[in-house]
Amino acid sequence: MRVSVLHEAGLPRPYNESKPLVVEELETPEPRRGEVGVDISYSSLCHSDLSVVEGSRVRPLPMALGHEAVGRIASIGDGVDDVRVGDHVVLVFVPSCGQCRTCLAGRPALCDRAAEANGSGDLLHGQALLRSPDGARINHHLGVSAFADHAVVARETVVVIDEDVPDEVAAMFGCAVLTGMGAVINTAQVQAGQAVAVFGLGAVGLASVMAARIAGASDVIAIDPNTGKHAVALKAGATAVGTPDEAAALAAKSAGGGVDVAIEAAGSARVLAGCLEVTNRGGAVVAVGLPHPSQELSVPALQFAGMGKRLLGSYMGDAVPNRDIPRYLEYWRQGRLPVELLHTDTCPLEQINEGLEALAQGQVVRRLFKA
């Protein structure tokens, strides 16, 4: 099997020259009890992958990267009897166990066992399977390791989808759509007539724009310093676009003189603080982006008790993948969720480092890699 492996984080840019990811030939492992093997057709490059390469999201190395993909089940381990070889599946990066306190509370995106396994580079049902040709351990990225032509994952990592969904569409549902849509629908629970601002127009932020329109928001303000993304945001459903310097003025034009919900999808504590400033009394700010661990948030504390504002964290969009992915795919079928707008282009897996550099420069939203 062909797998893209990161051996050293923090290599200098441009990544198309330093080449932090190496496509290697590894022995294909067999799925253990509770696991399945998936032949990957397309994987999708996300800022979370880039943050591991940069070193801001510290992970055990070497690691086979990638956490968003689509494919077909190729093999099935013992104890798995609810999927079949050939099933069309989306892979998600939190394989919830269904038994821990957060799963039992109805929040599987925060599964304790999955968080432990993902952090250590293992799989939900056992230690890492991947090995280098000399037998050294290679860690799994978020239980998926999608930049490959095959992956062995926990059964809980896959969501079976219908055959009518093109792989190039389905490839973006396991992270970008699940996270961005869920931040609006599950975490913020945006209601019809509310005003929403989305800060950061990567794939997650643009999915949040689409979700706000589906929820019936009266105003959907899309903010990003990269003006090249503004046209895409308008096609996605934004009613107004602007740069961060224009955010306050745009929010002031909404019905309540501010927004009811602000989505922070830029991964910046400074932007998060700015979201609170443009949010109305009683409004909510949803933190979706992943800031560098060294960043700290400093805001007037009186905004919360004194103004009734809420600051909500949203990991993987507070998703229940087996519930949400089919629901979001139905929005796509209805023409209400134009996720094709997120797909910038497709490249062969061997060009993964060129993709990292393009993403770092803000040249792409979602670049897909064909295995």
Sequence and secondary structure as in RCSB ss.txt:
>XXXX:A:sequence
MRVSVLHEAGLPRPYNESKPLVVEELETPEPRRGEVGVDISYSSLCHSDLSVVEGSRVRPLPMALGHEAVGRIAS
IGDGVDDVRVGDHVVLVFVPSCGQCRTCLAGRPALCDRAAEANGSGDLLHGQALLRSPDGARINHHLGVSAFADH
AVVARETVVVIDEDVPDEVAAMFGCAVLTGMGAVINTAQVQAGQAVAVFGLGAVGLASVMAARIAGASDVIAIDP
NTGKHAVALKAGATAVGTPDEAAALAAKSAGGGVDVAIEAAGSARVLAGCLEVTNRGGAVVAVGLPHPSQELSVP
ALQFAGMGKRLLGSYMGDAVPNRDIPRYLEYWRQGRLPVELLHTDTCPLEQINEGLEALAQGQVVRRLFKA
>XXXX:A:secstr
 EEEEE  S   S HHHH  EEEEE       TTEEEEEEEEEE  HHHHHHHHTSS   SSEE    EEEEEEE
E TT  S  TT EEEE S    S SHHHHTT GGG HHHHHHHHHT BTTBS   B TTS B EESTTT  SBSE
EEEEGGGEEE  TTS HHHHTTIIIIIHHHHHIIIIII   TT EEEEE  SHHHHHHHHHHHHTT SEEEEE S
 GGGHHHHHHHT SEEE GGGHHHHHHTSTTSSEEEEEE S  HHHHHHHHHTEEEEEEEEE S   TT      
THHHHTT  EEEE SGGG  HHHHHHHHHHHHHTTS  GGGGEEEEEEGGGHHHHHHHHHTT  SEEEEE 
